[in-house]
Amino acid sequence: MIPRALFTVPTPPHPVRLRFHTTQGSLKATGGRIHTIDVSSPGELASWAREQGTVAGAISFDGRTAALSVVHEMHRHGDPLLEAGSGWNGFPRVVGTPEETPTSAGYRGRVEKALSVFERGELDKIVLARKLRLRFETTVPAEYLYQALVEAHPEARTYAVSPAEGQWLVGASPELLVSRQGRTVTSHPLAGSVPRSPDPVEDENRGRRLLTSEKDLREHSYVVEMIADTLSPYCRRLAVADRSALVGTRTVWHLGTWIEGELRDQDTTALELAAALQPTPALAGAPVASAVHTLEELEPFARGYYGGCIGWCDDNGDGEWTVAIRCASVRGPVVDLYAGAGIVAGSDPAAELTETTAKLSTLADVLLASELEVEVAPDGARSA
């Protein structure tokens, strides 16, 4: 008989639930099953997480649902880029025609409807999104898409998170929703943007015009004010930068403003702050409640975790949550890309469509790198 002490059953490794990369380093978290939680209040969600220890995952766009895993191991500054000879030969080929929801014409029409809502005084801002569905010959490996985005956008907050078994949300976001280190709270909201130009002179001019654009500065102010107002009750001190500054990705110029505060209560966690902020006017509109209600009428798809936030919170309450934009939902061979634009009075439907196209290219350029420069034409047809 084999002594019981010598008979052991191998424990299967815990799956990776979150990968995260910034200019400060990388993080990889493995964890148990994914808990889908109805969020009744930020405080109750934080209390549940505090009992579990370190958690990682995502909060949905509307802030009503969280998908969190209890972290078993968290590796920081590891998870290096793929090396040559890893066996990676590029993404599979796209099959069929990319599906736009709504179509380009439909998106412009929805922007026009939003402008009519502004005329009635019901909204100040709304963020209208587009979805582009790509079907590939075989499964798209989320971990390789993540690594490709790190290589293509080293300045971004790149992430891959699993909000459900068999699903990944992968993206390269420029926007920090909130971080908490000890009593220090930081947020860097972005709103107001313009596509970049390949011509250096025109690119610089676009950035300068953005800094003085009344329309974009107004759009930006709604987001900064909401985040400052939400964080203020949690903080004994809160400082908002005097003016916004340019934040550049490879495809888009943004207006960004730094906000930093000191917590009143050491027990307030990063997860509680993230849940309290969700959703912001940067992804919904202003006023937020009215914008979310209007989006349910205007947008022909459910956002899910797009426009929400992804991140982690450790057992000390420290953590970091990033706005889930410039992202794709990956389910096997089906990949849905998302991008939105902030609409305010005076917005031009054609310009907003162009902005979303530039944002979609963050993921599309990486996924379609081996294709013949496939892009979505204005009428929704596939062109090369």
C-alpha positions as CSV (number, residue, x, y, z in Angstrom):
1,M,0.0,0.0,0.0
2,I,1.3,3.5,-0.9
3,P,1.5,5.6,2.3
4,R,-1.1,8.3,2.2
5,A,1.5,11.0,2.9
6,L,3.3,10.1,-0.4
7,F,0.2,10.0,-2.5
8,T,-0.6,13.5,-3.9
9,V,-2.8,14.6,-6.7
10,P,-1.2,17.4,-8.8
11,T,-3.0,20.7,-8.4
12,P,-3.8,22.2,-11.7
13,P,-2.4,25.7,-12.2
14,H,-4.7,28.6,-11.7
15,P,-5.6,30.3,-15.0
16,V,-4.4,33.8,-15.8
17,R,-7.2,36.3,-15.1
18,L,-5.5,39.6,-15.7
19,R,-2.5,40.9,-17.7
20,F,-1.6,44.6,-17.4
21,H,1.3,46.6,-18.8
22,T,2.2,50.3,-18.4
23,T,5.4,52.3,-18.8
24,Q,6.1,51.5,-15.1
25,G,6.1,47.7,-15.6
26,S,4.0,44.7,-16.1
27,L,1.6,42.6,-13.9
28,K,0.1,39.1,-14.3
29,A,-2.6,37.8,-11.9
30,T,-3.7,34.2,-11.7
31,G,-6.9,33.3,-9.9
32,G,-9.9,31.1,-9.2
33,R,-13.3,31.1,-10.7
34,I,-14.8,34.4,-11.9
35,H,-17.5,35.8,-9.6
36,T,-20.2,37.8,-11.4
37,I,-21.5,40.2,-8.8
38,D,-24.5,42.5,-8.9
39,V,-23.2,45.8,-7.6
40,S,-25.8,47.3,-5.2
41,S,-23.3,49.9,-3.8
42,P,-19.6,50.6,-4.1
43,G,-19.2,50.0,-0.3
44,E,-20.8,46.6,-0.4
45,L,-18.7,45.5,-3.3
46,A,-15.6,46.7,-1.5
47,S,-16.6,44.8,1.7
48,W,-17.0,41.6,-0.3
49,A,-13.6,42.0,-1.9
50,R,-12.0,42.8,1.5
51,E,-13.1,39.4,2.8
52,Q,-11.6,37.7,-0.2
53,G,-8.1,39.3,-0.3
54,T,-6.6,40.5,-3.5
55,V,-9.1,40.6,-6.4
56,A,-8.8,41.4,-10.1
57,G,-11.3,41.8,-12.9
58,A,-13.7,44.3,-14.5
59,I,-16.7,46.5,-13.8
60,S,-19.3,46.9,-16.5
61,F,-20.0,50.2,-18.3
62,D,-23.2,50.9,-16.4
63,G,-21.5,50.0,-13.1
64,R,-24.2,47.4,-12.2
65,T,-22.1,44.3,-12.6
66,A,-18.6,43.3,-11.6
67,A,-16.6,40.2,-12.8
68,L,-13.9,39.5,-10.2
69,S,-11.5,36.7,-9.4
70,V,-9.8,36.1,-6.2
71,V,-6.1,36.4,-7.0
72,H,-3.8,33.5,-6.0
73,E,-0.6,34.9,-7.4
74,M,0.3,38.3,-8.7
75,H,3.6,38.7,-10.5
76,R,4.8,42.3,-11.0
77,H,7.4,43.5,-13.5
78,G,7.4,40.1,-15.2
79,D,5.4,38.9,-18.2
80,P,8.0,39.9,-20.8
81,L,7.2,40.4,-24.4
82,L,7.2,37.4,-26.6
83,E,10.7,36.5,-27.9
84,A,11.6,35.4,-31.4
85,G,11.1,31.7,-31.9
86,S,8.1,31.5,-29.6
87,G,6.1,29.8,-32.4
88,W,3.8,32.8,-33.0
89,N,3.2,33.3,-36.7
90,G,0.7,36.1,-36.7
91,F,-3.1,36.3,-36.3
92,P,-5.3,34.1,-38.4
93,R,-6.9,35.6,-41.5
94,V,-10.3,37.4,-41.5
95,V,-13.1,35.6,-43.2
96,G,-16.2,37.3,-44.6
97,T,-17.0,41.0,-44.4
98,P,-16.5,43.0,-41.2
99,E,-19.9,43.9,-39.6
100,E,-20.4,47.5,-38.5
101,T,-23.0,48.2,-35.8
102,P,-24.3,50.7,-36.6
103,T,-23.2,51.3,-40.2
104,S,-21.3,54.4,-41.0
105,A,-24.5,56.1,-42.2
106,G,-26.4,54.8,-39.2
107,Y,-23.8,56.3,-36.9
108,R,-24.0,59.7,-38.5
109,G,-27.8,59.5,-38.2
110,R,-27.6,58.7,-34.5
111,V,-25.3,61.7,-33.9
112,E,-27.9,63.9,-35.6
113,K,-30.6,62.4,-33.2
114,A,-28.4,63.2,-30.3
115,L,-28.0,66.8,-31.4
116,S,-31.8,67.1,-31.5
117,V,-31.8,65.9,-27.9
118,F,-29.4,68.7,-26.9
119,E,-31.8,71.3,-28.5
120,R,-34.5,70.1,-26.1
121,G,-32.1,70.8,-23.2
122,E,-32.2,67.2,-22.0
123,L,-28.5,66.5,-22.2
124,D,-25.1,68.3,-22.3
125,K,-23.1,65.5,-23.7
126,I,-23.5,61.9,-24.9
127,V,-20.9,59.3,-26.0
128,L,-22.0,57.3,-29.0
129,A,-20.1,54.1,-29.8
130,R,-19.6,51.8,-32.7
131,K,-18.9,48.1,-32.8
132,L,-16.9,46.3,-35.6
133,R,-17.1,42.5,-35.7
134,L,-14.4,40.5,-37.3
135,R,-14.5,36.8,-37.8
136,F,-11.2,34.9,-38.2
137,E,-10.4,31.5,-39.6
138,T,-9.4,30.1,-36.2
139,T,-9.4,31.2,-32.5
140,V,-7.6,34.5,-31.8
141,P,-5.3,34.0,-28.8
142,A,-6.0,36.8,-26.4
143,E,-2.5,36.6,-24.9
144,Y,-0.9,37.2,-28.2
145,L,-3.2,40.1,-29.0
146,Y,-2.2,41.6,-25.6
147,Q,1.5,41.1,-26.4
148,A,1.1,42.6,-29.9
149,L,-0.6,45.7,-28.4
150,V,2.2,46.1,-25.8
151,E,4.7,46.2,-28.7
152,A,2.6,48.5,-30.9
153,H,1.5,50.9,-28.1
154,P,4.2,50.9,-25.4
155,E,2.9,54.2,-24.1
156,A,-0.6,52.8,-23.3
157,R,-2.1,51.0,-20.4
158,T,-2.4,47.6,-22.1
159,Y,-4.6,45.0,-20.6
160,A,-6.2,41.6,-21.0
161,V,-8.9,40.5,-18.6
162,S,-11.3,37.6,-18.5
163,P,-14.8,38.8,-17.4
164,A,-16.3,35.3,-18.2
165,E,-15.0,31.9,-19.1
166,G,-14.1,31.8,-22.7
167,Q,-14.1,35.6,-23.1
168,W,-11.4,38.2,-23.0
169,L,-11.4,41.9,-23.1
170,V,-8.1,43.1,-24.5
171,G,-7.1,46.7,-25.1
172,A,-4.6,49.6,-25.0
173,S,-6.2,52.4,-23.0
174,P,-4.7,55.8,-22.5
175,E,-6.9,56.6,-19.5
176,L,-6.4,56.0,-15.8
177,L,-9.8,55.9,-14.0
178,V,-8.3,55.8,-10.5
179,S,-5.4,54.5,-8.5
180,R,-4.9,54.3,-4.8
181,Q,-1.6,53.9,-3.0
182,G,-1.9,54.3,0.7
183,R,-3.9,57.5,1.2
184,T,-3.0,58.9,-2.2
185,V,-5.7,58.8,-4.9
186,T,-5.0,59.7,-8.5
187,S,-7.2,60.0,-11.6
188,H,-6.4,61.2,-15.1
189,P,-9.6,61.7,-17.1
190,L,-9.5,62.2,-20.8
191,A,-12.2,63.8,-23.0
192,G,-12.1,65.9,-26.1
193,S,-10.0,64.4,-28.9
194,V,-9.0,64.6,-32.5
195,P,-7.4,62.1,-34.9
196,R,-3.6,62.6,-35.4
197,S,-2.1,63.3,-38.8
198,P,0.9,61.5,-40.4
199,D,2.2,65.0,-41.4
200,P,4.2,66.4,-38.5
201,V,3.2,70.0,-39.0
202,E,-0.5,69.2,-39.4
203,D,-0.3,66.9,-36.4
204,E,1.2,69.6,-34.2
205,N,-1.5,72.1,-35.5
206,R,-4.2,69.7,-34.6
207,G,-2.9,69.4,-31.1
208,R,-2.8,73.1,-30.7
209,R,-6.3,73.6,-32.0
210,L,-7.6,70.9,-29.6
211,L,-6.1,72.8,-26.6
212,T,-8.2,75.9,-27.5
213,S,-11.3,74.2,-28.9
214,E,-14.4,75.5,-27.1
215,K,-16.4,72.4,-27.9
216,D,-13.7,70.0,-26.7
217,L,-12.8,72.0,-23.6
218,R,-16.5,72.0,-22.7
219,E,-16.7,68.2,-23.2
220,H,-13.6,67.7,-21.1
221,S,-14.9,69.9,-18.3
222,Y,-18.0,67.7,-17.8
223,V,-15.7,64.7,-17.0
224,V,-13.3,66.5,-14.8
225,E,-16.1,68.0,-12.7
226,M,-17.9,64.7,-12.2
227,I,-14.8,62.8,-11.2
228,A,-13.7,65.6,-8.8
229,D,-17.2,65.8,-7.3
230,T,-17.3,62.0,-6.8
231,L,-13.9,61.8,-5.2
232,S,-14.3,64.8,-3.0
233,P,-16.4,63.2,-0.2
234,Y,-13.7,60.4,0.1
235,C,-10.8,62.9,0.3
236,R,-9.6,65.3,3.0
237,R,-7.7,67.1,0.2
238,L,-8.3,67.1,-3.6
239,A,-6.3,69.0,-6.2
240,V,-7.3,69.4,-9.8
241,A,-4.7,70.6,-12.3
242,D,-5.3,74.2,-13.4
243,R,-5.5,73.4,-17.1
244,S,-5.8,70.4,-19.3
245,A,-2.8,69.1,-21.3
246,L,-2.3,67.1,-24.5
247,V,-2.1,63.4,-24.2
248,G,-1.1,61.6,-27.4
249,T,-1.5,58.0,-28.5
250,R,-0.3,56.8,-31.9
251,T,-3.7,57.6,-33.5
252,V,-5.4,60.3,-31.4
253,W,-4.7,63.5,-29.4
254,H,-6.7,63.8,-26.2
255,L,-7.2,66.5,-23.5
256,G,-6.2,65.2,-20.1
257,T,-6.3,66.6,-16.6
258,W,-4.6,65.2,-13.5
259,I,-6.5,64.9,-10.3
260,E,-4.9,63.9,-7.0
261,G,-6.3,63.6,-3.5
262,E,-5.6,62.3,0.0
263,L,-8.2,59.9,1.5
264,R,-10.1,60.7,4.7
265,D,-10.4,57.1,5.6
266,Q,-7.6,54.6,5.2
267,D,-10.2,51.8,4.7
268,T,-11.5,53.2,1.4
269,T,-10.2,50.9,-1.3
270,A,-9.3,51.3,-4.9
271,L,-12.2,49.0,-5.9
272,E,-14.7,51.2,-4.0
273,L,-13.5,54.3,-5.7
274,A,-13.6,52.7,-9.1
275,A,-17.2,51.4,-8.5
276,A,-18.2,54.9,-7.3
277,L,-16.9,56.5,-10.5
278,Q,-18.5,54.2,-12.9
279,P,-19.8,55.3,-15.4
280,T,-18.2,58.7,-16.0
281,P,-19.2,61.3,-18.6
282,A,-16.1,60.3,-20.5
283,L,-17.9,57.2,-21.7
284,A,-21.5,58.0,-21.0
285,G,-22.2,61.7,-21.2
286,A,-23.7,64.4,-18.9
287,P,-25.8,64.3,-16.9
288,V,-24.7,60.6,-16.5
289,A,-28.1,59.1,-15.7
290,S,-29.8,60.8,-18.5
291,A,-27.0,59.9,-20.9
292,V,-27.2,56.2,-20.0
293,H,-31.0,56.2,-20.5
294,T,-30.6,57.9,-23.9
295,L,-27.9,55.4,-24.9
296,E,-30.3,52.5,-24.3
297,E,-32.4,54.1,-27.0
298,L,-29.7,55.2,-29.5
299,E,-27.1,52.4,-29.4
300,P,-28.1,49.1,-31.1
301,F,-25.9,46.9,-29.0
302,A,-25.1,46.3,-25.3
303,R,-21.7,47.6,-24.2
304,G,-21.1,45.0,-21.5
305,Y,-17.6,45.7,-20.1
306,Y,-16.6,48.1,-22.9
307,G,-16.5,51.5,-21.4
308,G,-16.3,50.0,-17.9
309,C,-13.0,49.6,-16.1
310,I,-10.4,46.9,-15.5
311,G,-7.9,46.5,-12.7
312,W,-7.1,45.0,-9.3
313,C,-7.3,45.8,-5.6
314,D,-5.0,44.1,-3.1
315,D,-5.7,43.2,0.5
316,N,-4.4,46.6,1.7
317,G,-6.9,48.4,-0.5
318,D,-4.3,49.6,-3.0
319,G,-4.9,49.1,-6.7
320,E,-5.3,50.6,-10.1
321,W,-8.3,50.7,-12.4
322,T,-8.1,51.7,-16.1
323,V,-10.9,52.8,-18.4
324,A,-11.8,49.9,-20.7
325,I,-11.5,51.7,-24.1
326,R,-9.5,51.0,-27.3
327,C,-10.5,47.4,-26.7
328,A,-11.8,44.2,-28.2
329,S,-14.0,41.4,-26.8
330,V,-12.5,38.1,-27.9
331,R,-14.5,34.9,-28.0
332,G,-12.8,32.2,-30.0
333,P,-12.6,33.3,-33.6
334,V,-15.0,36.2,-33.1
335,V,-13.6,39.6,-32.2
336,D,-15.7,42.7,-31.5
337,L,-13.9,46.1,-31.6
338,Y,-15.4,49.1,-29.9
339,A,-14.8,52.9,-30.1
340,G,-16.9,55.9,-29.2
341,A,-16.9,59.7,-29.6
342,G,-18.2,62.4,-27.2
343,I,-21.1,64.4,-28.8
344,V,-22.0,67.9,-27.6
345,A,-23.9,70.7,-29.1
346,G,-22.0,71.8,-32.2
347,S,-20.6,68.3,-33.0
348,D,-20.2,67.4,-36.7
349,P,-21.5,63.9,-37.5
350,A,-18.9,63.2,-40.1
351,A,-16.1,64.4,-37.8
352,E,-17.3,62.1,-35.0
353,L,-17.4,59.2,-37.4
354,T,-13.8,59.9,-38.4
355,E,-12.8,60.0,-34.8
356,T,-14.3,56.6,-34.0
357,T,-12.6,55.2,-37.1
358,A,-9.2,56.4,-35.8
359,K,-9.9,54.9,-32.4
360,L,-10.9,51.5,-33.9
361,S,-7.6,51.4,-35.7
362,T,-5.8,50.9,-32.4
363,L,-6.9,47.3,-32.5
364,A,-7.6,46.9,-36.2
365,D,-4.1,47.8,-37.2
366,V,-2.7,45.1,-35.0
367,L,-5.2,42.4,-35.8
368,L,-5.0,43.0,-39.6
369,A,-1.3,43.6,-39.8
370,S,-1.0,40.5,-42.1
371,E,-3.9,41.5,-44.3
372,L,-3.8,43.7,-47.4
373,E,-4.5,46.9,-45.4
374,V,-8.2,46.0,-44.9
375,E,-10.3,48.9,-43.7
376,V,-14.0,49.7,-43.4
377,A,-15.2,52.0,-46.2
378,P,-17.7,54.7,-45.5
379,D,-20.5,52.6,-46.9
380,G,-19.5,49.7,-44.7
381,A,-18.0,47.6,-47.5
382,R,-14.6,45.9,-47.1
383,S,-11.9,47.5,-49.1
384,A,-8.2,47.2,-49.6
